[in-house]
Amino acid sequence: MTETTATSVPSNRPHPRRVSRRIGNITESATLAVDAKAKALKAQGRPVIGFGAGEPDFPTPDYIVEAARAATTDPKNHRYTPAGGLPELKAAIVAKTQRDSGYAVQPDQVLVTNGGKQAVYNTFAALLDPGDEVLLPTPYWTTYPESIKLAGGTPVDVFAGEEQNYRVTVEQLEAARTDQTKVLLFNSPSNPTGAVYPRAEVEAIGRWAVEHGIWVVTDEIYEHLTYDGAEAPSMPVLVPELAEHCVVLNGVAKTYAMTGWRVGWMIGPRDVVKAATNLQSHATSNVANVSQRAAIAALNGSLEAVEEMKVAFDRRRRTIVEMLSAIDGVECPTPQGAFYVYPSVKGLLGRTIRGRTPRTSVELSELILEEVEVAVVPGEAFGPSGYLRLSYALGDNDLEEGVGRIQKLLAEAR
């Protein structure tokens, strides 16, 4: 006769699911995964050059850092503050939005979040019920579909390829619209493509949304990073009647080289912002006060720092487009915004390179990393296969060296 211990489990007892289906169905951020892999290889002493992370290579401006340093010594920043954000930061966001976009809002229409990603999730959680569909122009930022699904919604891809400069049309959106369509996600300048929608197209899309009673969530995080005279107007400014069904997302990460400070925000109708604030009060409470004080300094200061960064980004943009376009089998539209290029590599798939024949952009990106130690993000992270995303927010020397390695490798394609 065998004895059973108090910790033994009968063999016929069902085992509970270890991870929920909701969380188990989320995919890892491909861009962060590529960046992490590149950094791990560098730590091993390998000369890896990473084009994965969308992160300015500039330090946060000194006056912002100094504001944070001073904030650490003030005891009021050592305590809880309102979950929706410091009143002073909300006021700065209101003033900045009027200054930069011409969009007049009030402090109670603003929720300060832990980076732009929390603003994305909070917004979809506040707007979506199970079965609601979100039209998602594709290629898309990797976080959008995951946030939509986490909130119970269904992302509906609307693809625009390189022949359209990665910009969807009203006709495409209308073809994808159903009785379940509740929201359109709009991002201009775009991550991952760098596409910028002209004013007339922004207005046309906004008027279409109003006509059909569709909410618009517009992500303006790259608003200041435009080139060649391109502008990135705010949709509710061009279509004022959209304002009651529109949420604007933004943050300090890209404009002020503050990716690690984790300060974003959402602006929208009061009832939606109040609902999202209630959610945040239970999820995270307030954003770190020192980061909020730094963001106040950033928004109340000038845009001189971003103008200096733009000069470098523009130079790198032109260099990387020229170098990639010189590769047989690569088609690289010139982006007008952000700091990414999104070349089509469909002309290389199925060709043999050093004894390997990549059939997808995942396989091609793996080959590039393994053969010449350059990290890029495959198109599958943002939609269909056949594309790569490269961030040019890295030093000029690394950019030229990294793309030069890619050129030499892909010249061997047969």
C-alpha positions as CSV (number, residue, x, y, z in Angstrom):
1,M,0.0,0.0,0.0
2,T,1.5,3.4,-1.0
3,E,1.1,6.5,0.9
4,T,0.0,9.8,-0.6
5,T,1.6,13.0,0.7
6,A,-0.3,16.3,1.3
7,T,1.2,17.7,-1.8
8,S,0.4,14.9,-4.2
9,V,-2.2,15.5,-6.9
10,P,-4.5,12.7,-8.1
11,S,-3.7,11.8,-11.7
12,N,-7.3,12.3,-12.7
13,R,-7.6,15.8,-11.4
14,P,-7.8,18.4,-14.1
15,H,-4.9,20.9,-14.3
16,P,-5.9,24.6,-14.5
17,R,-4.8,26.6,-17.5
18,R,-1.5,28.3,-16.5
19,V,-1.8,31.4,-18.7
20,S,-5.1,32.9,-19.7
21,R,-6.2,32.7,-23.4
22,R,-6.4,36.5,-23.5
23,I,-2.8,36.9,-22.5
24,G,-1.5,33.8,-24.2
25,N,-2.7,35.1,-27.5
26,I,-0.6,38.2,-27.4
27,T,2.6,38.2,-29.5
28,E,5.8,39.7,-28.2
29,S,6.7,43.2,-29.5
30,A,8.8,42.3,-32.6
31,T,10.6,45.6,-32.6
32,L,11.7,45.2,-28.9
33,A,12.6,41.6,-29.5
34,V,14.9,42.5,-32.4
35,D,16.5,45.3,-30.4
36,A,17.0,43.0,-27.4
37,K,18.6,40.3,-29.6
38,A,21.0,42.9,-31.1
39,K,22.0,44.2,-27.7
40,A,22.6,40.7,-26.4
41,L,24.9,39.9,-29.3
42,K,26.7,43.2,-28.8
43,A,27.2,42.2,-25.2
44,Q,28.9,39.1,-26.4
45,G,31.4,41.2,-28.3
46,R,29.9,40.8,-31.7
47,P,29.8,43.9,-34.0
48,V,26.1,43.9,-34.4
49,I,24.4,47.1,-35.8
50,G,20.7,47.4,-34.9
51,F,18.1,49.1,-37.0
52,G,15.3,47.7,-34.9
53,A,14.3,50.2,-32.2
54,G,12.4,53.4,-32.9
55,E,14.4,55.4,-30.5
56,P,16.3,58.7,-31.1
57,D,20.1,58.3,-30.5
58,F,20.2,61.7,-28.9
59,P,20.3,62.4,-25.2
60,T,17.3,64.0,-23.5
61,P,18.0,67.8,-23.6
62,D,19.8,69.1,-20.5
63,Y,17.1,71.5,-19.3
64,I,14.6,68.6,-19.1
65,V,17.0,66.4,-17.2
66,E,17.7,69.3,-14.8
67,A,14.0,69.7,-14.1
68,A,13.8,66.0,-13.2
69,R,16.9,66.3,-11.0
70,A,15.3,69.2,-9.1
71,A,12.0,67.3,-8.8
72,T,13.7,64.4,-7.0
73,T,14.5,66.7,-4.1
74,D,10.9,68.0,-3.6
75,P,9.0,65.8,-1.1
76,K,5.7,66.5,-2.9
77,N,7.0,64.3,-5.8
78,H,7.6,61.4,-3.3
79,R,3.8,60.9,-2.8
80,Y,0.8,59.8,-4.8
81,T,-0.7,62.4,-7.1
82,P,-3.9,62.3,-9.2
83,A,-4.2,59.2,-11.3
84,G,-5.0,61.2,-14.4
85,G,-1.9,63.3,-14.3
86,L,-0.4,66.4,-12.5
87,P,-2.6,69.5,-13.1
88,E,0.4,71.4,-14.2
89,L,1.2,68.7,-16.9
90,K,-2.3,68.7,-18.1
91,A,-2.2,72.4,-18.5
92,A,1.1,72.1,-20.4
93,I,-0.5,69.5,-22.7
94,V,-3.5,71.8,-23.4
95,A,-1.2,74.7,-24.3
96,K,1.1,72.5,-26.4
97,T,-1.8,71.1,-28.3
98,Q,-3.1,74.5,-29.1
99,R,0.4,75.8,-30.1
100,D,1.4,72.8,-32.3
101,S,-2.0,71.6,-33.7
102,G,-4.4,74.5,-33.3
103,Y,-6.6,72.1,-31.4
104,A,-8.4,73.7,-28.4
105,V,-9.1,71.3,-25.5
106,Q,-9.6,71.5,-21.8
107,P,-7.6,69.8,-18.9
108,D,-10.5,67.4,-18.1
109,Q,-10.1,66.1,-21.7
110,V,-6.6,64.9,-21.0
111,L,-5.3,61.7,-19.4
112,V,-1.5,61.4,-18.7
113,T,-0.3,57.8,-19.3
114,N,2.7,55.6,-18.7
115,G,4.0,56.1,-22.2
116,G,2.2,56.1,-25.5
117,K,1.5,52.4,-25.3
118,Q,-0.7,52.8,-22.2
119,A,-2.6,55.6,-24.0
120,V,-3.3,53.2,-26.9
121,Y,-4.5,50.4,-24.6
122,N,-6.5,52.7,-22.3
123,T,-8.3,54.2,-25.3
124,F,-9.3,50.9,-26.9
125,A,-10.3,49.5,-23.5
126,A,-12.6,52.6,-23.0
127,L,-14.1,52.4,-26.5
128,L,-14.5,48.7,-27.4
129,D,-16.9,45.9,-26.5
130,P,-16.5,42.3,-27.7
131,G,-17.4,42.1,-31.4
132,D,-16.5,45.8,-32.2
133,E,-14.2,46.1,-35.2
134,V,-11.3,48.5,-35.6
135,L,-10.2,49.4,-39.1
136,L,-6.4,49.2,-39.0
137,P,-4.4,50.7,-41.9
138,T,-1.6,48.3,-42.7
139,P,1.4,48.2,-42.4
140,Y,0.7,49.1,-38.7
141,W,2.7,49.5,-35.5
142,T,3.0,46.2,-33.8
143,T,1.2,47.3,-30.6
144,Y,-2.1,48.4,-32.3
145,P,-3.6,45.0,-33.1
146,E,-2.5,43.5,-29.7
147,S,-4.1,46.4,-27.8
148,I,-7.3,46.1,-29.8
149,K,-7.5,42.3,-29.1
150,L,-6.7,42.8,-25.4
151,A,-9.6,45.3,-25.2
152,G,-12.0,42.7,-26.7
153,G,-12.1,44.2,-30.2
154,T,-11.3,42.8,-33.6
155,P,-8.6,44.4,-35.8
156,V,-9.5,44.6,-39.5
157,D,-6.4,45.1,-41.7
158,V,-6.7,47.5,-44.6
159,F,-3.5,47.2,-46.6
160,A,-1.8,49.8,-48.7
161,G,1.4,48.9,-50.4
162,E,4.4,50.7,-51.7
163,E,2.6,51.6,-54.9
164,Q,0.3,53.8,-52.7
165,N,3.1,55.1,-50.6
166,Y,1.5,53.1,-47.8
167,R,-1.5,55.4,-47.5
168,V,-5.0,53.8,-47.5
169,T,-7.9,55.5,-49.4
170,V,-11.4,56.3,-48.4
171,E,-12.6,53.7,-50.9
172,Q,-10.6,51.0,-49.2
173,L,-11.9,52.0,-45.8
174,E,-15.5,52.0,-47.1
175,A,-15.0,48.5,-48.6
176,A,-13.8,47.2,-45.2
177,R,-16.6,48.9,-43.2
178,T,-19.3,46.6,-41.7
179,D,-22.1,47.0,-39.2
180,Q,-19.6,46.1,-36.5
181,T,-17.1,48.8,-37.4
182,K,-16.7,51.2,-34.5
183,V,-13.2,52.7,-34.7
184,L,-10.6,53.7,-37.3
185,L,-7.0,53.8,-36.1
186,F,-5.1,56.6,-37.9
187,N,-1.3,57.2,-37.7
188,S,0.4,60.0,-39.6
189,P,3.4,60.3,-39.7
190,S,3.4,56.5,-39.7
191,N,5.3,53.9,-37.8
192,P,6.5,51.7,-39.6
193,T,6.5,53.3,-43.0
194,G,7.2,57.0,-42.5
195,A,4.2,57.8,-44.7
196,V,2.5,61.2,-44.2
197,Y,-1.0,61.8,-45.4
198,P,-1.6,65.1,-47.2
199,R,-4.0,67.5,-45.8
200,A,-6.8,66.7,-48.3
201,E,-6.6,63.0,-47.6
202,V,-6.7,63.5,-43.8
203,E,-9.8,65.7,-44.2
204,A,-11.5,63.2,-46.6
205,I,-11.0,60.4,-44.2
206,G,-12.2,62.4,-41.3
207,R,-15.4,63.4,-43.2
208,W,-16.0,59.8,-44.1
209,A,-15.7,58.8,-40.4
210,V,-18.3,61.5,-39.5
211,E,-20.6,60.4,-42.2
212,H,-20.7,56.9,-40.9
213,G,-20.5,57.6,-37.2
214,I,-17.1,56.0,-36.8
215,W,-14.7,56.9,-34.0
216,V,-11.2,57.9,-35.0
217,V,-8.2,57.2,-32.8
218,T,-5.4,59.3,-34.2
219,D,-1.8,58.7,-33.1
220,E,0.3,61.9,-33.5
221,I,3.4,60.9,-31.7
222,Y,5.6,61.7,-34.7
223,E,3.9,65.0,-35.5
224,H,7.1,67.1,-35.5
225,L,9.2,64.7,-37.6
226,T,8.3,65.6,-41.1
227,Y,10.5,66.4,-44.2
228,D,10.4,67.8,-47.7
229,G,7.8,70.4,-46.7
230,A,5.3,67.8,-45.6
231,E,2.8,68.7,-42.8
232,A,0.9,66.5,-40.4
233,P,-2.4,68.3,-39.6
234,S,-4.5,67.0,-36.7
235,M,-7.7,65.4,-38.1
236,P,-10.1,67.0,-35.5
237,V,-8.8,70.4,-36.5
238,L,-9.5,69.8,-40.2
239,V,-12.9,68.2,-39.3
240,P,-14.1,69.9,-36.2
241,E,-17.4,67.9,-36.1
242,L,-15.3,64.8,-35.5
243,A,-14.1,66.0,-32.1
244,E,-16.8,64.3,-30.1
245,H,-15.9,61.0,-31.7
246,C,-12.1,61.3,-31.7
247,V,-9.2,60.5,-29.4
248,V,-5.8,62.0,-30.0
249,L,-2.7,60.1,-28.8
250,N,0.7,61.7,-28.2
251,G,3.7,61.8,-25.9
252,V,7.2,63.2,-25.3
253,A,9.2,60.1,-26.4
254,K,10.0,60.9,-30.0
255,T,10.0,64.7,-30.0
256,Y,12.3,65.2,-27.0
257,A,14.3,61.9,-27.1
258,M,12.5,60.7,-23.9
259,T,11.6,57.1,-24.7
260,G,12.7,55.9,-21.3
261,W,10.8,58.5,-19.3
262,R,7.4,56.9,-20.1
263,V,5.1,59.9,-20.5
264,G,2.2,59.8,-23.0
265,W,-1.3,61.1,-23.1
266,M,-4.7,60.8,-24.6
267,I,-7.1,63.6,-25.4
268,G,-10.7,63.0,-26.1
269,P,-14.4,63.5,-25.1
270,R,-14.8,63.9,-21.3
271,D,-16.8,60.7,-20.8
272,V,-14.2,58.6,-22.6
273,V,-11.3,60.2,-20.7
274,K,-13.0,59.8,-17.4
275,A,-13.6,56.1,-18.1
276,A,-9.9,55.6,-19.1
277,T,-8.8,57.5,-16.0
278,N,-10.9,55.1,-13.9
279,L,-9.2,52.2,-15.5
280,Q,-5.7,53.7,-15.0
281,S,-6.5,54.4,-11.3
282,H,-6.7,50.6,-10.8
283,A,-4.0,49.6,-13.3
284,T,-1.1,51.9,-12.5
285,S,-2.3,54.9,-10.5
286,N,-0.3,58.0,-11.4
287,V,2.7,58.2,-13.8
288,A,6.0,58.7,-12.0
289,N,6.0,62.3,-10.7
290,V,9.6,62.9,-11.6
291,S,8.9,61.9,-15.2
292,Q,5.8,64.2,-15.2
293,R,7.9,67.1,-14.0
294,A,10.4,66.5,-16.8
295,A,7.6,66.4,-19.3
296,I,6.3,69.8,-18.1
297,A,9.7,71.3,-18.8
298,A,9.8,69.7,-22.2
299,L,6.4,70.9,-23.3
300,N,6.9,74.4,-21.8
301,G,10.2,74.7,-23.6
302,S,11.1,75.4,-27.2
303,L,11.2,73.0,-30.1
304,E,14.8,73.8,-30.8
305,A,16.0,70.3,-29.8
306,V,13.7,68.6,-32.2
307,E,14.7,70.9,-35.0
308,E,18.3,69.9,-34.4
309,M,17.4,66.2,-34.4
310,K,15.5,66.7,-37.6
311,V,18.5,67.9,-39.5
312,A,20.4,64.7,-38.6
313,F,17.3,62.5,-39.3
314,D,16.8,64.1,-42.7
315,R,20.4,63.5,-43.7
316,R,20.2,59.9,-42.6
317,R,16.9,59.5,-44.3
318,R,18.3,60.5,-47.7
319,T,21.4,58.4,-47.2
320,I,19.5,55.2,-46.3
321,V,17.0,55.5,-49.1
322,E,19.8,56.0,-51.6
323,M,21.7,53.0,-50.4
324,L,18.8,50.7,-50.2
325,S,17.4,51.7,-53.5
326,A,20.8,50.7,-55.1
327,I,20.1,47.1,-54.2
328,D,18.7,44.9,-57.0
329,G,15.4,43.6,-55.8
330,V,14.7,46.3,-53.2
331,E,12.1,49.1,-53.7
332,C,12.3,51.8,-51.1
333,P,9.8,54.7,-51.1
334,T,11.1,57.9,-49.6
335,P,9.4,58.5,-46.3
336,Q,8.2,62.0,-45.4
337,G,8.0,61.5,-41.7
338,A,9.1,59.7,-38.5
339,F,12.5,58.0,-38.7
340,Y,11.8,54.7,-40.5
341,V,12.1,53.3,-44.0
342,Y,10.0,50.4,-45.1
343,P,11.5,48.9,-48.3
344,S,9.8,46.1,-50.2
345,V,12.2,43.1,-50.6
346,K,9.7,41.0,-52.5
347,G,12.2,41.0,-55.4
348,L,14.7,39.1,-53.3
349,L,12.5,36.4,-51.9
350,G,13.0,33.1,-53.6
351,R,16.6,34.0,-54.7
352,T,19.6,32.2,-53.3
353,I,22.0,34.0,-51.0
354,R,25.0,32.1,-49.6
355,G,23.3,28.8,-50.1
356,R,20.1,29.8,-48.5
357,T,16.8,30.7,-50.2
358,P,14.6,32.9,-48.0
359,R,10.9,32.7,-48.9
360,T,9.7,35.3,-46.3
361,S,11.0,38.5,-44.9
362,V,11.4,36.8,-41.6
363,E,13.8,34.3,-43.2
364,L,15.6,37.2,-45.0
365,S,16.0,39.2,-41.8
366,E,17.4,36.1,-40.0
367,L,19.9,35.6,-42.9
368,I,21.0,39.3,-42.7
369,L,21.6,39.0,-38.9
370,E,23.4,35.7,-39.1
371,E,25.6,36.5,-42.1
372,V,26.5,40.2,-41.7
373,E,25.4,40.9,-38.1
374,V,22.8,43.6,-38.9
375,A,19.4,43.5,-37.1
376,V,16.3,44.6,-39.1
377,V,12.6,44.0,-38.4
378,P,10.7,41.8,-40.8
379,G,7.4,42.9,-42.4
380,E,5.4,40.1,-40.7
381,A,5.6,42.2,-37.5
382,F,3.6,45.0,-39.2
383,G,1.4,43.0,-41.6
384,P,2.2,41.0,-44.8
385,S,5.5,39.5,-45.6
386,G,7.8,41.0,-48.2
387,Y,9.1,44.1,-46.4
388,L,11.7,45.2,-43.8
389,R,11.6,48.1,-41.4
390,L,14.8,49.9,-40.6
391,S,15.0,52.8,-38.2
392,Y,17.5,55.5,-39.1
393,A,17.6,56.9,-35.6
394,L,21.2,55.8,-35.1
395,G,24.6,57.3,-35.8
396,D,25.6,58.2,-39.4
397,N,28.6,55.9,-39.3
398,D,26.7,52.9,-38.0
399,L,24.0,53.6,-40.6
400,E,26.4,53.6,-43.5
401,E,28.3,50.6,-42.2
402,G,25.1,48.6,-41.5
403,V,23.4,49.3,-44.9
404,G,26.8,48.7,-46.6
405,R,27.0,45.2,-45.1
406,I,23.4,44.6,-46.4
407,Q,24.3,45.8,-49.8
408,K,27.3,43.5,-50.1
409,L,25.3,40.5,-48.9
410,L,22.3,41.0,-51.1
411,A,24.5,41.6,-54.1
412,E,25.1,37.9,-54.0
413,A,21.5,37.0,-54.6
414,R,21.0,34.7,-57.5
